[in-house]
Amino acid sequence: MSMTDYYRTRAAEFYARAQNESHASTRRRYENMASHYSRLAEDADRDATVQQLTSHRHPKSDTKHN
């Protein structure tokens, strides 16, 4: 499981808990946790995209010029 998937899963879990919570303060805490995990998922997805883009660069030639 990628970090993006992990964070999205956790966000969904906290969102579900918030929907089932009857106490307003606890519900807000779960919503905040869901929001934080969603942002972490976005960051991880962006990082993975950048890593993919930079890994496709052409390596420098190893041949030496005399």
Secondary structure, DSSP 8 states (H G I E B T S, - for coil): --HHHHHHHHHHHHHHHHHH--SHHHHHHHHHHHHHHHHHHHHHHHHHHHHHHHHTS---------
